[in-house]
Amino acid sequence: MGGKHSKMDPMDVEVPELQKQLDRDSYLKPYEREFKRRYACFLDYLERVKDESNLESFTTGYKTYGLHFNNDGSVYCLEWAPGAKQLYLTGDFNNWNRENYPYKKLEYGKWELTIPPNSDGTPVIKHLSEIKIVVESHHGERMDRISPWATYVVQPPREEGVTFKQKVWNPSDHVYQFKYPKVPKPSSLRIYECHVGIATSEYKVGSYQEFKDNMLDRILELGYNTIQIMAIMEHAYYASFGYQVTSFYAASSRFGTPEDLKELVDVAHSKGLYVMLDVVHSHASKNVLDGLNQFDSTDAGYFHSGPNGSHPLWDSRLFNYSEYEVLRFLLSNLRWYIEEYNFDGFRFDGVTSMLYHSRGAGQGFSGHYDEYFGLNVDSDALIYLMLANYMLHTFYPNCITIAEDVSGMPSSCRPVSEGGLGFDYRLGMAIPDMWIKLLKEVKDDDWNMGDIVHTLTNRRWMEKTVSYAESHDQALVGDKTVAFWLMDKEMYTHMAVSSEPSLIIDRGIALHKMIRLITNSLGGEAYLNFIGNEFGHPEWLDFPRDGNNSSYHYARRQWNLVDDESLKYKFLNNFDKSMNHLENTYGWLNDNPGYVSLKHEDDKIIAFERGGLLFVFNFHPTKSFTEYKIGLNLSGSLKIVLNSDNSEYGGHSRIDNNITYPTINGDWSGRQNHIFLYLPTRTALVFSTSN
């Protein structure tokens, strides 16, 4: 998709605020030419869009594509199928006649059809009618397809070989009307990553209504201000966790109706929760009968043809981001979920796969800048992400976007005007990997405080990171959650408050709290937790499939465990709640990164200041310390505002929380003041100045 800007010498292209980025990181200066080349391509894409109409209409393609009901009762259909010889519409409305409603071929691979109304002015196609598009190939074959723009598809009762069915969603009554305004963009993102289907204790797929009624207040009480909902975009295979999308515009019907989802989002807003969608634009299911794959009878269309169109690891199709209609489809998809369902922001899945021709398969990233500006970078996908973020932040200033990128590409989280990709945050994916590696491979005595601090603080200046100890990735079958790595089978026998003492459980509860607090307070500018992990949900997550006899045993959350006062899960839940509410009070996530004044290898002590607070962690498995000297810049008297050793958190209450600690003037650890503390083994303490 060439244009006047990309034909220019890149050094002649003006990137409005690129100098800010080069001044911030002088090591980027040798790549100035590449930044400008990318921006030139971005401008060409943007101008081509504007040449056709304008950005507003181009990014609301759902208003014309697909099936639409006109005020006069007629039905208008528009599709893009460049490889097809002919399209027909069929369904129960015409007794499945496969020929009497042919589409008319337009320019650029588009096809349209207008169906006049009945004699009484009502539409021929009714609400919940089942329809299909018949695609005739140039070889004379006719295949049934679901429209890429379908907004409601349903899965019939489980039968061999039966796929999703497209049904028309056009209710005349019970249309949900949004009642509540959207919430402001949080300055500190405390994200509760959740999945509607598993959010029930019952052996079934949970619903939007149940999530609304049972989960929102629980999340709010825990102190999270944002929910990030997975698996909303329709996917035929439940066990794919929503990452093998078949219908991009259809909210998953396995959880309820479109109106149910609208109500869930609206009620979440009424409670002050910011609502994000886990969006999958990195690839698509290879399903043909109920997916995008081969919609126009070819292996191209929305995807690259040949090997470039297939993901080497995910067994899925890869979008052709240089194709004009693919850009319309994907950019409009983002606006659809904001305009139709009132979502606030997006977590973009699989960004690493998009950014590199290697798809990240078997590729390690050393951090050398050549890796981010060489020929392995997929420019088309990169420009798409720039366009997506530019569009979202232009039309929706309240929108937050998060990139799931393990590579750490510089400028991913800087504005497009600086030559960046435009994301607001990236996921700190090295952090959970570090914790799992420590728990699996390293004895407590050998934990390296410097390595822990380095991993938690190793992020680009002024590019925000979402820190987390574990997400859904660490909960899947074949892996273990942090709680399960810590306590394993002991969780089945020693999690009752009345159980005989267990060193394994005692260690597990103590480290679970410490890992979460240091990750939250030092690891980024936002924090994420996966549903149920706040209380140390036991076992893994496994969806019903052939390999487990279609069991829902592991595809649910056992809320009875945390709600049972006789069990120790409540202790971890209480700590998570206190941690979040403390962050809400002091806002350290919205502050500059913490200043680490101490990382003592022998004593296993880490101390740092952030958000006007002093954080001190004693990771030593056996040693407690009295009169331990800590340097700090805070002055006055300090008081404890969070103590992981409190009995309400399953601790041993070895510290009197009413004691005040006067700071003493005098340099220590590079700080102007110091303080003396009692630091019990495996304890985290947070101090604030007492006024």
N, C-alpha and C positions, 0 to 999 in steps of 0.2 A: 504494500500500500504506500507507494512513493508519493512525494509531494514537493512543493517548492522549498520547504524548510530542510528536509533531509537531503536535498540536492545541493544545499549550500555547504561551504566549508564549515564544519562544526564550530570552529573557533569564532566564526562570525555570527553564530546564533546567540541571542541574548536570553539567558536564564535569569529571571528577575532578581532572585536572592541567592544565587549560587555562591557568591563571595562569602556569605555568612557561614556556609558549610566549610569552605576551604580555609577560612580563618579559624574555625573551630578545630579543624583537624588538618594540619599542614601536610600530612602524609597522603591526603587525597589529591593534592595539587597535580601530581603526574597523570591523574585520570580526569582532569578537567575536560579534555576533548571528548571522552566517552560520555561524561555527564551531559555535555551539550548535544552530542549526537542523539542520545536518548530523548532529550527534551525536544529536539527537532522532530523526531518521529511522533512524539506525543502531540505536538502542535499540528502535524499533518493529519493524524487521526481525528483530532478535534475539529479541524477545519472541514474535513470531508463530511463529517456528521452535520456540521452547520450548513454546508452547501446544499444538502438534501432538504433540510427543513430547519431544525434547531435542536439544541441539546435536550430541551424539554420534551418535544414530541418523539425524538429518537429513543429516548430512555423510558418512554412509556408505551412501548410497542404492544403491550398487553391490551391497550385500548382498541387496537385494530386487528391484531393477529388472534388466531383462535376462533371461537364461536361467540357471536354477540347478538343480542336481541335489540331491535330498533323500536322506537316509539310507535311505529305504525303496525307492529306485530310481525314484521318480516325478520328473517334471521340472516345475518351476514357472516361468512366464513372466509378467512384468509390464512394461507399457509405458504411457507417457503420450502420447496422441494425441488431443487435444481436438477437432480438426476432422474426425476420421474417422467414418464411419458404421459400419464394422465392420472388425475385424482378423482375420486368419487366419495360422496358422503352416504353412509348407510346407518341404519339403526332400527330400533323398534318403532320409530315414528313412520317408517315406510315399509314395515314388514320385512326388513333386511334385504330389500331390493338393492343390488350392488351396482346398478347402472343408471337409475333414473334421476340421480342428482349429480351430474358431472360438474367438476370445477372448470372454470375458464382460465386458460393460461395467460399470464401477464409477462411483462419484462422481468429480467433478472431472477428467473426461477420461481416467481411468485404465482400463486393460484388463488382464485377467488370464486365464491359461490354466494348467490343471494336466493333465499327461499321465501317466496311470497307468503303472506298470512292466510289463514283459513278465511272462509267467507264471512265469518263473524268477527274478523279482526284479531283473533287470537293466534299466537305462534303455532306453527305446525309441530315444533319440537317442544316438549313439556319439561318441566322440572323433574329431574331424576331419570329422564329418558337415557337409555344406553345408546351410544353412538360409536361408530368406528370410521376411520378414513381408509378407503381402499386405494392402495397405491399400485399403479400398473407400471411395470418396468419397461425398458426398451427391448427387453427380450420377450415381452408378452405375458410375463407372470403377474398375478394379482395377489397382493398381500394385505392383510388387515393390520392397521397401525393405530396407535393412540396419538392424538395431536401433541406436539411438543409444548403447546400452550394450554393443555388441559388443566383445569383448576380443581377437578374432583375426580379421583379414581378410587375404586373400591376393590377389595380382594374378596372373592366369593369364598364360601366354605372350602376348607382344604381338600382339594382333589388333585389327583395326579395330572400334571400338564396344564392345569387351569391357571391363567394369568390375571393380572389386574384388568378391570373393565372401566372404561371412561363413561362417566355419567354426567349429565348436564346439571350444573348447580345454578338454579335461578328461582329461589323460593319467593313466593308472593307474600308470605307472612313469616313471622318468627325470624325476621332479618335483624341481626344484632346491630344496635346503634351504640357507638362509643359514647360513654357518659363522662369520662374523666380525662382531664388534660394529661399530656405527657409530663414526666418528671424531668427536672433539669439534669444536665450531664453531671454525674458525681465527680467531685474533685479527687476523691479517693475511691478507687474501684475495689470493692470487696465482692468478688464474683462467686456465685454458687452455681457450679456447672451441674446441669441436671438433665434427666431423661424421663419424659412423661411416662413411658411404658413401664419402667422399673420402679416408679415412685410409690408403689403399693406393696404392702406385706402379703397380699394375696397371690395365689398361684395363677396369675393371669396377666394380661396387658392392661396397664392402668390407662385412665382416660384423662382428657383435658379437664373435664368437670371435677374429677376426683383430685387432680393436682391443684386446681383452683381452691377447692374446699379444704383440702387436708395439708397442703404443702406450703402455701404462701405465708401463712401466719407463722409456721415453724421456721421458715427461712428468715423472716423478719425478726423473730425473737432471737435468732442466733446472731443478728447484727450484720447480715449481708445486705448490701444495697442494690445488687445487680444479680439477675438470673441470666444464665447463658444456656439456652435450651437446645439440646441436640436432637437429631433425627426427625426434624419437622418436615423437611423436603421428602416427598414420597419415595420409598425404597421397597422393592419387592421382597428383598431378603432381610428379614428382621435382624438376624445375627450379624449383619454388616454394620450395626450400630448407626445406621443412617448414612454411611459413607459410600454406598453404591446407589446413587440417586437414579431413579427411573423417570420420574415426572417432576420437573423443577418448579412448576407453578402450583402444584397440588400439595397442600398441607396433608400430612399423613392421616388417612381416614381410619387407620387402626385405632387411633386415639379418640376419634369423634368427628364431628362435622366442622366445616370452616367457621360456622357461627360459634361453636364451642371454643375454638382457639381464639377468636376475637374477644370473647368474654374473659378468657383466662388472662390475656394480655391487658385488657382494660382493668380488670380487678387488681392485677399486679400494680398497675399505675396508681390505682386508688390507694394503695398501701405504700406508695413512695418507692417502688422497685423499678429500676431501669431494666429493660428487657432486651437481651441480645439474641440473635439467631446464629447458630453454627451453620454457616453457609458453605456449600461444597461447589466450587467452580473450578477445581483443579482437575477433575475427571468426571466420567459418567459411567453408569452401569453399561455393560456390553449387551444387556438384554435387548432382543429385537422386538418381540411381540408386545412388550409393555414398557419399552424404553426408547431413548432417542436413537439408538444404534440402527443404522441402515433405514432410517425413516423414509428416505427418498429412493430406496432400493439399492443404493450404492454404499460403499464403505467410507464415503467422504461426507458431503453435506456439512454437518456441524463439526466434523472431526477431520484430522489429518488422514489422508489415505495412506495405506501401507503400514510399515512398521512404526513410522513416526506417530501414528494414531493410536497406538496401543501401549499401555503402561507395562513395563517389564516385570513389575512385582505385583501390582494390584489387579491384573487381569481385567482391565477396564479401558475405556476409550478416552483419548486426549483431544481436547478442543483445538480447533484451528483459530487462534485468536487474531489472525490477520484477516479473517473473513468478515466482511462488513455485517452480514446478517447474524453472525455469531456474536459480535459485539452488541448488536441491538438486543438479541435474546438474553444475554447475560446481564448487561447493564439494566435492562428493563426488569429483569428478575429481582435485582436488588430493590428497585423502587416499588415493585409489586408488594414485597413483604412489609415495606414501610407504609405504603398508601392503603393497602387492603387490610393488613393485620395490625398496623400501628407498632411494629417493632421499632426499637430505638437505634440499634447498632448491630454490628456483625463481627463474628470471629471467623476469619477466612481459613478454611482447612487446606492443608497440603501446599502451602506457599512454596516450600523448598522444591517440591516436585515441579511446580510451575516455572520457577526461576531458572532452572538449569536443564540443558538438553539431556544430561545424564539422569534426570528425574531424581537426583540424590541417591540413586541406587549404587551401593558399594563405594560411595564417595565420602571421604572424610574431609573436613574443612579445617585447615591449619590456622586460618586467620590471615594468611598473606593476601594482600589486596588484589593481587593478580587473579585470584580465584573468583573475584566478584566482578571483574571488568574484562574478562577474556571471552574467547569464542564459545565457551561452554554455556554462557548466559543466553537464555531464550528471550531475545529482545521482544518478540511479539507478546509473550505472556507478561513480561515486565511492563510493557506499555499499556496492556489491558489493566493491570493493577493500578498504574498511575491514573488512567482514565476513570476507573471505578472510584478511587479515593477522591479524585478531583470532583467528580460528579456528586458523590455523596456529601462531601463537605461544602460544596457550593449550594446544593438544594436543601441540605439538612445540617446546619451548623451544630446542632445538638448531637449529631451522630458520632459514635466512637467505632473505630475499626481496629481489629487486633489480627496480627499475622502469626500463623503457626509456621515459623521458619527456624530450622535448626542451624542454618548456615551462618547466620549473623551478618547478612549483607549490609554494609555501611549505607546509611541514609534511608533505610527502609522506613524508619519512623520519623522522617523529616518531611515537611510539606513539599508538594510537587513544585512549588515556586522556587524551592532551593535545589531542584533536580532530584529530589527524593521520591520514594514510592507513595508517600502520603499517609501511611498508617499512623495511628496514634500510639499503639503499643505493639510489642512482639512478645511471644511467650518465651520465658526463660527455661528452655527445654533441657539445658545442661544441669539444672538444679535437681530435679527428681532423679536424673540418671546418677548424680553424685550420691544422693542418699541411698538409693537402692544398692549401688556398688559398695558403699560403706557397710551397710547392713548384711550384705551377702558375703563379702570377702575380707573385711578388716575387723580385727579384734578391737574391743572398746579401748584398750590400752594404747592402741596404735593409731587411733584417729588423729589426723594431722590438722591442727587448728588453722594453720596457714592456708592449707589447701581448701578447707571449708570456707574460710573468709574469701579467698580468691574466687572461688566458683560463685559465691553469693554476690560479689561486688563487680565481677567481670562483665561489665556492660558499657555500651557506648554512652558518653556524656551527652545528655539532652536527647537521648532516644529511650523512651520509656519501656520498661519491662514488666510483664506480669509474672510474678514469682509464684511458685507452687511446689509443694513437697510431693504431690501426686495428683494426677488427673485421671480421666477414664482409662488412659493408656496403661497405667500401672494396676488397674483393677481387673483387667481382662484375664480370662482363664489362660493358664500357661505362665502367668506372672503372679505376684502377690502384692497386696497393699502393704503400706508401711507397718500397719498394726499386725498384719499376719507375718511379715518378716520378723518383727520383734517378738511376737508371742506364740504364733503358730498353734499347735494342738493344745497348749495350755489354756487357750481361750475357751475351749470346750469344758474345762474342768475347774478353773480357778477364777472365773470372772464374777462369782457371787461375792457380795460384800462379806458374807459369813464364811467364805472359803478359808481354809488354812493358808497361811502366808506362802507366797510363791515369789522367789527371787526373779523368775522370768517375767511374771506379770508386773512386779514392782518396777523392774528395769524398763519394761515395755511402756507402761503408762508414763513414767518419768521422761523417757526419750521422745515419745510421741508428742508430748507437749512442747518440749524444747525444740524439736525439729520444726514444728509448725511456727513457733514464735520467732525463731531466728530467721526462718525463711520469709515470714511476713515482714519483719521489721528491717531486715538488711538486704533482702534479695531483689527488691524492685520497687516500682511505683504503683503497683496494683497487686492484688493477691487473689488466688483462685483455690477453691476447694471442690472436690467432686462429691456429689450427693451421697451422704452416709458416712463418708470418710472422716467427718468431723468427730464422730463418736467411735472411730476405730472399727468400722463395720467388718465383721469377720468374713473370711473366705474371699472368693474371687467373683467375677461377674461372667456368666455364661448364658447366652440366649438359647431358647429351645431350638434344637436342630436334630438332624438324624443321628449325630454322634452321641447325643445324651438322651435319646428316646423322647425328644420333644418336651423336655422337662423345663418348668418354670422355677425350679427350686433355687437356682442361682440368678435368676433374672428378676429380682425383686429386692426391696430394701426392708430389713427386719426392724421396723420402728419399735416393735415390742421390746427389743433389747435395751434401747436407750430410755424408753419410757418406764421401764421396770426399776423402781427405786431400790430393789434388792440386788441389782447388778452394778458392776463397776463402769459400764459404758457411760453412765451419766457423768462420771468425773471428767472424761475427755470432752464430752459435750459442754459441760459447764465451763471448762477452760477455753474452748473455742469461742463460746459466747462472750466471755469476759475479754478475750483478746480483741475480738471485733469491736466491741463497744468501747474499749479503751482507744483503739485506733480512731473510732468515730469522734472521740473527745479531743484527741491530740493531733490527728491528721498527719502522722509521720509518712504515710505513703505519698502525700502531696508535698513533702519537704525534700530538700536535697539529700543525696545518698548519705548514709551514716558515716560518721568519722570513727574508724576503728582505732582505739588507743592501745589495745592489748590483745595479743593472741599468743598465749604462753603455752608452749608445747608440753612441758613436763607437768604443769599444773592443770592443763586442759581448760584454761580460762579464756573467754572472749569477752571483751567489753567495748562498747561503742555508744556514741550519742547520736540521737536523731529525733527531730520533732520536739526538742526541748526536754527530752527524757534521757535517762541513762539506762542502758540495757547491759546486764551482766549474766553470763552463762558459765556454770561450772559443769563441764562434761566429764569430769574425772569419775571413773566408776567406783572408786573406794575412798577418795580423800575429800574431807571437808576442811575448810580453812577459816581460822579466826583472825580478826584484825588484818584482813587482806587489803593491801593498798591499791587503790584504783585512781588513775588520773582522769580528770574531767575539766571542762570549761564552765560547767554550771557552778553557780555559787549560792550560798545560803544554806539552809537546812533542807535535806531531802527526806522524802517519805516514800514508802513502798506503795505503788499503785497496782502492781500485779506480782503475785508470788506463786510460782508453779507448785510449791511445796504445801500450799494450803490444803486442809483436809477436804474441802469441798471439791478439790481437783484430784483427790486420791493421793495426796501427799502426806507427809509425816508431821506437819505443823512444827517444824524446828525453829521457826523464826517468829518473833513477836512483831506483827505488822504495825503496831502502834509506836514503835521506836522511831525517833527522828535522827537523822545522820547529818551532823554539821560538816560542811566542806572546810578544808584547811588550805590557806594560800600557800603555794609552793609548787614549783614545777614537778611533774611526774608523768612519764610516758608521753612527753611532748605536750602536755596540757598544763594550764596555769594553776589548777587546784588539784587537790587529791582528797580521798575519803577512805575510811577504814570500814570494812564490811565482814560480816560472817557469811560465808558461802558454803552451804551444805552440798554434799555430793549430788550430782545430777539434778541441779536446781537452776531455774531461770528467774531472775528478779528484774523488775522495772521500777525505776525511781523517778519521782518528779519533785521539783522544788515545792516546799510547803509554804503557802502564803497565808 
